[in-house]
Amino acid sequence: MTARHQTPTPALMLQGTGSDVGKSLLVAGLARALTRRGLRVLPFKPQNMSNNAAVTADGGEIGRAQALQARACGVAPHTDMNPVLLKPQSEIGAQLVVHGRVRATAEARSYQSLKAGLLPLVLESFERLRTEADIVLVEGAGSPAEINLRSGDIANMGFALAAHVPVVLVGDIDRGGVIASLVGTHAVLPPAERALIQGFIINRFRGDTSLFGTGLTAITERTGWPSFGVVPWLAEAARLPAEDAMSLGRPSGRVDSSDTGTIRIAVPLLSRIANFDDFDPLAQEPSVSLTMVRPGQPIPTDVDLILLPGTKSTLADLAFLRAQGWDIDILAHARHGGQVWGICGGYQMLGTRIDDPDGVEGRPGGAPGLGLLQVSTVLTGDKMLVNTTGTDSLTGTPVVGYEMHMGRTDGPDCARPMLHLAAGKSTAPHRTDGALSADHRVAGCYLHGLFRSDAFRAALLERLGGRASSLTFDANIEATLDQLADHLEAHLNITGLLALARGHRQAITS
């Protein structure tokens, strides 16, 4: 990245009273609003924990939310925008990605001892972004009130103190207890951290916002923090990619579409599901009824297509799938002529066997797959990270997407590839990806994001006996970002937030 400023530029950090309070989309909306005001805006999240990731232009990976925020700014995503990414692989361990590259697999306890050494790397990324921008919008992770995790913190107040960045605290009124969560955060923070918080935002308000006036007063009286606004619920925001799988459990149902569609598609909700926004374009098609099948529920018998999603831990989620009895449902569906597709880890599960001899995902081992494709997978330590283009081998329609996987898949059905992709680092004019069964009813590939390709999505729906709408998915994302920015312009004091970012820095460093 090239230098833009000789002196550090302003920054503003949004922290939350908890996870999934809407920080990511607020930053995206603010980024679009400030970009439309003519500012060069860049997003930053010091530490993220998510299995929803994106491939960057510099060949690394960051949280998908930061990629969306970069898009809102009109810039390409870069690894500096999310220098530390944790990708959960088990109940107590996660893959540690630093500056876009896998560094280690660490259990939660051991990661606590690593954090202090990561802070300098986080600050380096932040300062590089500052030299490029007119303002940097920073997103916290979880909550600063989690004081049991405060030692060595790089995600919230630990970063804010080190970087001298003012903070605005976000509370989610839709989940209840917003007054207590904001006042409680004030109560548990030490004075130096409390002083960094310069105001608050109430998010996801349903109904008449004027009725919360006494609530705003109560919060300000108990904390001394001013309100920067109350943001009403915006249903259209669900069109935008979610940061992590927590949103799949919200009552609003981010991914499930209406049940009026004539084409029925089911996606088993794996315990370590990754990059599930692959299915957002299908959910937005009026002709599609897309259901995320929750654990404990059977896969419906009347679906046209079962889609197995990506996962951060293929062998563990294959065992999880079998524990739910979903393997029986999938095999019965295929036996009766139904279609089954898999993406990335889901593709690996469709084969005859998966082996992890080096313990890439945990303990070394292996397991038989579902046996619907004559392929087998060996998990390896080299991670494939690439944005690419190609064509669908059956219809010739173009596809655009990204690969993010560890593993090599081979076998007889690979002679019928699902996709033909651009060469990438290969010396061949093109390369193939995935496999098809002889009757073309079972298919799998490593390419994430292929349903964003409008022509490919239309061909799939026609193959299933339906018809695609006129939806242009990427244009719809852009329109939704503009709608979100309009929404925040109407309900937030954006001018005040910008003034805070510009003027507070001297006060806290003097």
Secondary structure by P-SEA (a helix, b strand, c coil): cccccccccbbbbbbcccccccaaaaaaaaaaaaaaaccbbbbbbccccccccccccccccccaaaaaaaaaaccccccccccbbbbbccccbbbbbccccccccccaaaaaaacccaaaaaaaaaaaaaacccbbbbbbccccccccccccccccaaaaaaabbbbbbbbbccccaaaaaaaaaaaaccaaaaaacccccccccccccccaaaaaaaaaaaccccccccccccccccccccccccccccccccccccccccbbbbbcccccccccccccccccccccccccccccccccccccbbbbbbbccaaaaaaaaaaaaaaaaaaaaaaabbbbbbcaaaaaaaccccccccccccccccccccccccbbbbbccbbbbbbbccccccccbbbbbbbbbbcccccccccccccccccccccccccccccccccccccccccccccccaaaaaaaaaaacccccccaaaaaaaaaaaaaaaaaaaccaaaaaaaaaacccccccc
